[in-house]
C-alpha cells in the first residue's frame, strides 16, 4: 500500500499554510452545506472570499441576499426560467447604481463556475448532477472541497483519471474525520477504516418491524437535521453504503478493510485503526461546521468553526455492530463498489427513485432496498475499465431510474391486488 500513488484525499499533501486569503466558489449555495459554508466565510473574512455562487434556482431571494453580502462576481442558476426572478431579487438587494453580478444560467452553469479562477471549489450540489462540476474543478487544477459524494461514487474512474493526489478534501463528516485521523500516520500504518453510523431513527428494529414505518417516521432523524433524501438514506443506511464506496475511492483502502459501526450519539464521526493496535477517533458534537472548515481551510484550522465538548458534563458514548439483515444496504454497496464501472451509478439512481416513491406513498420502506437490489441484479455486468465515459454513466442512470419506477409501480399494484 505504501508504494502505490497517494490517494485522492491525502492530509499529508497540502498547499502552503502561509498563503493569504483563499478565493472560494460555492456550488449549491442555498442548500444546507452552502449556507453553512457562507456563514463560515462571513465570520472569517481574513481567511476566505467567495467569488461565485451557484444554485438550482428555487430560492432566488436567498441567492440574491448571499450575492450581495459576499459581493460575488458571478451567480449561476441551473434553471433558466429562474433568471427573471433572480434579476428582480438582485435589484431589490443591491442599492441604486450598484453593479450587479454576472448571471449564468442553464444545466452547465455550475460546471462553468467550477472551472473559474479560484483556489477552492466547494461542491455542495445534491445528487449525481454534481459529477460534471467535480470533473471541471479537478481538470482546472482547483482544490475540490467535496460534499457531493454522488459525483465520486457514480464517476469514480472518471474522477480518479483527472484528480491529482491530494487534490480532494472531503466535507462529509465521516470522511473529514478519516482525513484528519489519517494525518497521524503513513498509509502503510493503516489497518482499517471504521465509518460510524448513527443508526438512524430505526436502530434496533428488525426487518419485520420496519414493514409499516411511514415517511414521517423515517424523516425523524435523532441527531442530524438534513434534507429529505439524505434523511431517508440515513434511515435505510444507504448513506452509509455510499460512504463506504467513497472511503474506498478517496483513500485507496480495500473494501474488506472498511468497517461500519453504529454509534447513536454521532459524537465520533469515524476512526482509523493502525497496525500497532491504536485507534484514532475524530469527535465533535453533531455539527457540519467543522468538516466544512476542514474542506475550505486545510491544513490550517479555523478557530471556533464548530462547538466543542463540555468535558465537565457526564456523557455516554455507545457502539453497536451493524444489523445486516434489517439493513442490507451496506452489503449491497460493497458489492456494487467491487463491481465498479456503472454499477455504483445504477445503485445510486435506483435508490433515489425508490426514495421518491417511498416519500410519495408508492413503495413501502423495505421496498426501497428490495427494489434497488433487483435493479442492481438486472443490471448484470456493468461497463468497467478505462472505457467508462460520462455518457455511459448518464445512460446507466437513466435505465436504472426507469426500471426502478417500473418495479415500484408493479409492487404497488401487487400490494393492492
NORBELBEL-V661434 format. One record per pair of residues at least 12 apart in sequence whose C-alpha atoms are under 6 Angstrom apart, sorted by the first residue. I is the first residue (numbers start at 1). J is the second residue. D is the distance in whole Angstrom. If there is no record, write none. Layout:
i=I j=J d=D
i=I j=J d=D
This chain:
i=1 j=188 d=6
i=2 j=187 d=6
i=2 j=188 d=5
i=6 j=165 d=5
i=7 j=165 d=5
i=7 j=251 d=5
i=7 j=252 d=6
i=8 j=165 d=5
i=8 j=166 d=5
i=8 j=168 d=6
i=8 j=250 d=5
i=9 j=166 d=5
i=9 j=168 d=5
i=9 j=169 d=6
i=9 j=250 d=5
i=10 j=166 d=4
i=11 j=183 d=5
i=13 j=166 d=5
i=21 j=47 d=5
i=21 j=48 d=5
i=22 j=48 d=5
i=22 j=119 d=6
i=23 j=49 d=5
i=23 j=50 d=6
i=23 j=118 d=5
i=23 j=119 d=5
i=24 j=49 d=6
i=24 j=50 d=5
i=24 j=51 d=6
i=24 j=118 d=6
i=24 j=120 d=5
i=24 j=121 d=6
i=25 j=50 d=6
i=25 j=51 d=6
i=25 j=52 d=5
i=25 j=121 d=5
i=26 j=53 d=5
i=26 j=122 d=5
i=27 j=53 d=6
i=27 j=54 d=5
i=27 j=122 d=6
i=27 j=123 d=5
i=27 j=124 d=5
i=27 j=125 d=6
i=28 j=54 d=6
i=28 j=55 d=5
i=28 j=124 d=5
i=28 j=125 d=5
i=29 j=54 d=6
i=29 j=55 d=6
i=33 j=124 d=6
i=51 j=72 d=5
i=51 j=73 d=6
i=52 j=72 d=5
i=52 j=73 d=6
i=52 j=74 d=5
i=52 j=75 d=6
i=53 j=75 d=5
i=54 j=75 d=6
i=54 j=76 d=4
i=54 j=77 d=6
i=54 j=110 d=6
i=55 j=77 d=5
i=56 j=77 d=5
i=56 j=78 d=5
i=57 j=77 d=5
i=57 j=79 d=6
i=57 j=82 d=6
i=60 j=86 d=5
i=61 j=89 d=5
i=64 j=89 d=6
i=64 j=90 d=5
i=73 j=101 d=5
i=74 j=101 d=5
i=74 j=102 d=5
i=74 j=103 d=6
i=75 j=103 d=5
i=76 j=103 d=6
i=76 j=104 d=4
i=76 j=105 d=5
i=76 j=109 d=6
i=77 j=105 d=5
i=78 j=105 d=6
i=78 j=106 d=5
i=78 j=107 d=5
i=79 j=106 d=6
i=80 j=105 d=5
i=80 j=106 d=5
i=111 j=132 d=6
i=111 j=133 d=4
i=114 j=133 d=5
i=114 j=136 d=6
i=114 j=137 d=5
i=115 j=136 d=5
i=115 j=137 d=5
i=115 j=140 d=5
i=119 j=142 d=6
i=120 j=142 d=6
i=120 j=143 d=5
i=120 j=144 d=6
i=121 j=144 d=5
i=121 j=145 d=6
i=122 j=145 d=5
i=123 j=146 d=5
i=123 j=147 d=6
i=123 j=148 d=6
i=124 j=147 d=5
i=124 j=148 d=5
i=125 j=148 d=6
i=127 j=150 d=6
i=128 j=150 d=5
i=128 j=151 d=5
i=130 j=151 d=5
i=131 j=151 d=4
i=138 j=163 d=6
i=143 j=167 d=5
i=144 j=168 d=5
i=145 j=169 d=5
i=145 j=170 d=6
i=145 j=295 d=5
i=146 j=170 d=5
i=146 j=171 d=5
i=147 j=171 d=5
i=147 j=172 d=6
i=153 j=246 d=6
i=154 j=344 d=5
i=154 j=345 d=4
i=169 j=295 d=5
i=171 j=291 d=5
i=171 j=292 d=6
i=171 j=295 d=5
i=173 j=291 d=5
i=174 j=269 d=5
i=174 j=270 d=5
i=176 j=291 d=6
i=177 j=269 d=6
i=177 j=270 d=5
i=177 j=282 d=5
i=178 j=270 d=6
i=181 j=280 d=6
i=189 j=274 d=5
i=189 j=275 d=5
i=190 j=274 d=4
i=190 j=275 d=6
i=191 j=273 d=6
i=191 j=274 d=5
i=191 j=275 d=5
i=192 j=257 d=5
i=192 j=258 d=6
i=192 j=273 d=5
i=193 j=258 d=5
i=193 j=272 d=5
i=194 j=258 d=6
i=194 j=259 d=5
i=194 j=260 d=6
i=194 j=270 d=6
i=194 j=271 d=5
i=194 j=272 d=6
i=195 j=260 d=5
i=195 j=270 d=5
i=196 j=260 d=6
i=196 j=261 d=5
i=196 j=262 d=6
i=196 j=263 d=6
i=196 j=269 d=6
i=196 j=270 d=5
i=197 j=262 d=5
i=197 j=263 d=6
i=198 j=262 d=6
i=198 j=263 d=5
i=198 j=264 d=4
i=198 j=266 d=6
i=199 j=262 d=6
i=200 j=221 d=6
i=200 j=234 d=6
i=200 j=235 d=5
i=201 j=221 d=5
i=201 j=222 d=6
i=206 j=326 d=5
i=207 j=326 d=4
i=211 j=366 d=6
i=215 j=359 d=6
i=218 j=232 d=6
i=218 j=235 d=6
i=219 j=231 d=6
i=238 j=329 d=5
i=241 j=329 d=6
i=241 j=330 d=4
i=241 j=333 d=5
i=245 j=337 d=6
i=261 j=321 d=5
i=261 j=322 d=6
i=262 j=319 d=5
i=262 j=320 d=5
i=262 j=321 d=6
i=263 j=318 d=6
i=263 j=319 d=5
i=267 j=283 d=5
i=267 j=284 d=5
i=267 j=285 d=5
i=268 j=282 d=6
i=268 j=283 d=4
i=269 j=282 d=6
i=269 j=283 d=6
i=289 j=305 d=5
i=289 j=306 d=5
i=290 j=305 d=5
i=290 j=306 d=5
i=341 j=382 d=6
i=341 j=383 d=5
i=341 j=384 d=4
i=342 j=382 d=5
i=342 j=383 d=6
i=342 j=393 d=6
i=343 j=382 d=6
i=345 j=397 d=6
i=346 j=396 d=6
i=346 j=397 d=5
i=346 j=400 d=5
i=349 j=397 d=5
i=349 j=401 d=6
i=350 j=372 d=6
i=350 j=400 d=5
i=350 j=401 d=5
i=350 j=404 d=5
i=351 j=372 d=6
i=353 j=401 d=6
i=354 j=368 d=5
